[in-house]
Structures are given as C-alpha cells and as structure tokens.
Amino acid sequence: LVFIDSLNDQKLPQIDGLYIGGGFPELHLKELQGNKGLTKDIADAVENRLPVYAECAGLVYLSDGVVINSTLHKMAGVIPCQVEFCQRPQGHGYVDAEVVRENPFYPVGAVIRGHEFHYTKLTSLSHPECVMRMRRGNGINSSHDGIVYKNMFASYTHIHASGTTDW
C-alpha cells in the first residue's frame, strides 16, 4: 500500500489502483483546491483507465467542485457535477444496494451493504449512469448510487467489507 497525502503530495506516485476514502473535505477545501498538481494527475490517471474506487468524500473530491456559502472550491473535475453542502444530512444510515449495471468492481446482481453519512448532494449532474439501485439508503439521488466512468467507481456508500463478499 502507498499512502497519498492529498493536502501535501504534489504528484500521484506510481500505483496500480487508487482508493479515495471518506472523510470531511469541507475542513480542507482551500488546501485540496490548491493542490492542482495532484488533482490533475488523478484526473489524468482516470482518463488513462487507472482503477479508482472512491467513497463519499472521494466522490466529492472527484467532482468539478464544492459549493459552500456560495463559494466554489475546485476539485479534480472527473465527475461533471458540483457538490453542494447542506444544513441537514442528505444520507444517513445503513445501505443495501443491488448492482444493476456493468462496472469495473462488482458483478451485476451483487448486493452491496454498508452505510452512508453525508451532508452533500450532487448538483448539475444531468443523467448519472449509476450502477447500483438503492434498496435501502439514499445514495446519489434517493434511488441510485455508484457513478462509473472508465475504470472509476464513485459512490456515497461506504461498503462494509465483510458484508460485501464480492469486495
């Protein structure tokens, strides 16, 4: 495993795949926005088909930008949408989702279990081609989660690894 510090590392090291986990990006938006070298390397890596798995804050990081108090903070620009921070949770609790479309990480028919806890929602994403149908939970739009682009998978769902046998 290679640790990558998204606040300080200016370049993406040589890796075979990238996992961008959850967290609280709103606490570091200026630093994340200012690290243009890393966000460009990550966007280029996605375009070059590096396997990328992003959960919650990882999804936010891969968006065009985050809007807080009417200010846009630019992110990696891989997912063509903006992310808006809200006063109330937009997803909170356990998730049970079924994979309904082809993707680089899970077979169609797999059941994904986990949780979500996010105060954000995606805006200006016209027709997301999501690969998971939510049986429980909100995901991206109350019925679906899991945006796929090339070899990138990004969702609000934090999987429970031992409850998701295909992981």
Secondary structure in CASP SS format (residue, H / E / C, confidence):
PFRMAT SS
TARGET T0000
AUTHOR 0000-0000-0000
METHOD secondary structure of the structure
MODEL  1
L C 1.00
V C 1.00
F C 1.00
I C 1.00
D C 1.00
S C 1.00
L C 1.00
N C 1.00
D C 1.00
Q C 1.00
K C 1.00
L C 1.00
P C 1.00
Q C 1.00
I C 1.00
D C 1.00
G C 1.00
L E 1.00
Y E 1.00
I E 1.00
G C 1.00
G C 1.00
G C 1.00
F C 1.00
P H 1.00
E H 1.00
L H 1.00
H C 1.00
L H 1.00
K H 1.00
E H 1.00
L H 1.00
Q H 1.00
G H 1.00
N C 1.00
K H 1.00
G H 1.00
L H 1.00
T H 1.00
K H 1.00
D H 1.00
I H 1.00
A H 1.00
D H 1.00
A H 1.00
V H 1.00
E H 1.00
N C 1.00
R C 1.00
L C 1.00
P C 1.00
V E 1.00
Y E 1.00
A E 1.00
E E 1.00
C C 1.00
A H 1.00
G H 1.00
L H 1.00
V H 1.00
Y H 1.00
L H 1.00
S E 1.00
D E 1.00
G E 1.00
V E 1.00
V E 1.00
I E 1.00
N C 1.00
S C 1.00
T E 1.00
L E 1.00
H E 1.00
K E 1.00
M C 1.00
A C 1.00
G C 1.00
V C 1.00
I E 1.00
P E 1.00
C E 1.00
Q E 1.00
V E 1.00
E E 1.00
F E 1.00
C C 1.00
Q C 1.00
R C 1.00
P C 1.00
Q C 1.00
G E 1.00
H E 1.00
G E 1.00
Y E 1.00
V E 1.00
D E 1.00
A E 1.00
E E 1.00
V E 1.00
V C 1.00
R C 1.00
E C 1.00
N C 1.00
P C 1.00
F C 1.00
Y C 1.00
P C 1.00
V C 1.00
G C 1.00
A C 1.00
V E 1.00
I E 1.00
R E 1.00
G E 1.00
H E 1.00
E E 1.00
F E 1.00
H E 1.00
Y C 1.00
T E 1.00
K E 1.00
L E 1.00
T E 1.00
S C 1.00
L C 1.00
S C 1.00
H C 1.00
P C 1.00
E C 1.00
C E 1.00
V E 1.00
M E 1.00
R E 1.00
M E 1.00
R E 1.00
R E 1.00
G C 1.00
N C 1.00
G C 1.00
I C 1.00
N C 1.00
S C 1.00
S C 1.00
H E 1.00
D E 1.00
G E 1.00
I E 1.00
V E 1.00
Y E 1.00
K C 1.00
N C 1.00
M E 1.00
F E 1.00
A E 1.00
S E 1.00
Y C 1.00
T C 1.00
H E 1.00
I E 1.00
H C 1.00
A H 1.00
S H 1.00
G H 1.00
T C 1.00
T C 1.00
D C 1.00
W C 1.00
END
